[in-house]
Amino acid sequence: MSRESVARNYAGALLELAGREDAEEAWLGHLADIAALFRDSDRFRAFLLTPRVSADRKEATLREALGDRFPEPFLRFLLVVIEKRRQGLLPEMEEACRELLNERSGRVHARVTLPFPADEALRARVETELARVLDAAVTVDYRTDEALIGGLVVRVRDRVLDGSVRRKLQVMRRTLLEERSGAATGRRDGPAAEPQRREHGKHGDV
């Protein structure tokens, strides 16, 4: 089973549990917090992934650190994820959970990556344009990647629209390499062809 399918299964289970508390959006927020911590904190990610820390120790540490921040049913779900060794899928679970909620409400979820944090004015412009292009209500998850240099990258489901300066530089570099390769090929062909033309001319004179 693919990572995406496994993540979607866990996301469905999470929403089912959250529905019993009428707290789907709240639990999505909790999952987003954990997924962001997993992505951004090397220490937290290493703690969850290392096999050198026992499951019991991980549970005790998480309960101590997160017990006052998240409801007990959500915390139990997180502990099951770790017990089943699926903690590496936490970011994918968040995305799948968001998509499932959006499907139920008719919204479209987009992930927008920028080289700098987006202010309110920029967010409003991006979301208005996405709603127009997709012809649907949208929810947007913003992320920052300084390597983009400029522009933005938009991901909607399996589609990625890359309008970043980094992407343009990659395309330019590939074009230059192809042109250089073609020029080198032409230089190799040139000297080999010339003697053949002279040879043909000599026989013609005879």
N, C-alpha and C positions, 0 to 999 in steps of 0.2 A: 504494500500500500504506500502511495506517495506521501511525502511530508505534508502536502497541501490537504490531502484527504484525511490524514490523521489529525491535523490541526482543526479541520472543519468539524470532525466528529467531537473533539473535545469542546470546541466552541458551542456546538449544539447542546452538549450536556450542561455546559455552564449556563446557557440561556434557559434551559429547562429548569435548573435549580433556582436561578434568579427569578423566573416567572412565578414560582411558588411564593416568593417574597414581594412580588410586584416591583422588582428592582432591577430590571434588565439594564437600563441605562447606567444605573449606579454601579452595577457589577462590571459593566464594560469599562467604566472609569477606573475601577480598582485594577482590572486586568491591564489596562493601558499603563497605569503607574508601575506595575511590576515589570511589564515588558520593556518600558523605557529604562528602568533601573538595570535590567538585564543587558540591554544594548549599550548603555552608557557607562556602567561601572564595571571595570575589569575585575575588581575585587569581589563584587557580588556575583558576577557571572562565574568566576573561578570557584567560588564557594558552592554554588549550586551544581556545578558540573563535576567537581572533583570526586572520584570514588574513595579518596582517602578519608573523607568525613562521612561517618555513618549516617544512615537515614534518621536514626533517633536523635543524633546530635543536630542534624539539620532542622528537624522538627522543633526541637527545644529552642534553637537559636531564632528561628523564624517566629515562633510564638512569642518569644520575649521581645523581638524587634518590631513585629507587625500586629501583635494581638490587640492593641488598643486603636489601631488604624482601620482594620477591616473586620467585617462581621464574621462570626465563627463559621457559618456554612461556606463562605468564600474561602476562608483560610483552609478549611478541610479539603476543598477542591484543589487548592494549590498544593497541598501536601500529597494528595493522590497523584497529581501530575509528576511530582518529584519522585514518589515511590515507583511509578511506572517508567521513570527515566525519560520523561518527555519534556523536561525543562528547557531543552535546547529549542523547542518549538514555541516558546512563549510569545515571541513577536508575531509568528504566523497565526497563533491562536487569537491574538488580539485582532489582527486583520480579518480573519475569518469570522469572528464574532461581530465585528462591525459590519461586514458585508451581509451577514444573516439578518441583522437588525434593519439594515437599509432595505433589503429585499422585502421585508415584511411591511415596511412603511412606504415603499415606492421611491425611496431616495437612492442616489448614486454616491458612492464614497470615492474620493480621489485623494491620492497622496501627492503633495507638492513639495519638492525639494528646491531650496534656494541657497545661494552662497552666503546669505545673511538672514538674521531673524526678520520676519515679516511684521510690519506695523499694521495697525487697524485699517488704514487707508488702502494699503496694498492688498490685504486680505479681502477687503470688500471688492476691489477691482477683479482679483483672481476669481472669486466665487461667483460674481455676476457674470463674468465671461464664460466660466465653465458651465453655469446653469443655462446660458444661451446656447452654447455649442452642444451640450448633451440633451437639451430640451427636457430637463428634469431638475428637481430639487437636489442640491448637493450638500454633502458634508465633506470637509477638507481636513486632512491631517497634515500639518506643516512640519517639515524637517529642514535641518541646516547642514550643508556640506560645502565648506570653503573651497574645496578642490574644483567646484563648478566654475569658479572665476566670475561668471555673470550668467544672466538668463535664468531659466528654470527647467526642471524636469517634472512632468506630470504623469502619474500612473493611475489608470482607471481599469480595475480588474486586471486582465492580462495585457492590456495595451500600455505602451510607454511612449510618451511624446517628449522627445529630448530636444529642448531649445537652448541648451547651455552653450557657453563659450567653449567649455572643455570638449563637448561633442564636435563643435565646428572645427576646433584645432585637430582633433583626431581625424576627421574627414579630410582636412587639408593635408595632414601628414601622409595619409594613405594615398592621396592623389599625387603628391610629390614623389613618393616612393615608386608608384606605378609609372610615372613619367620618366623617372631616372632609370628604372628597369628597362623601359622601352627604348630609351636612348642608348643604353649599353648594348642592347640586342642589335640595334641598327649599326653601331660601330663594328660589332663582330661580323655582321653580314657584308659590310661595305668592301673591305679589302679582299675578301674571298671572291666576291662577284666580279671585281675588276679584271683579274687575269683571265677569267672565262670569256669576258667580252673581247679582250685583246686576242685570245686564242681563236675565237670564232672569226674575228676579222682577218687573221693571217690565213686561215684556211680558205676564206672567201676569195682572197686575192689570188691564191693558186688556181 
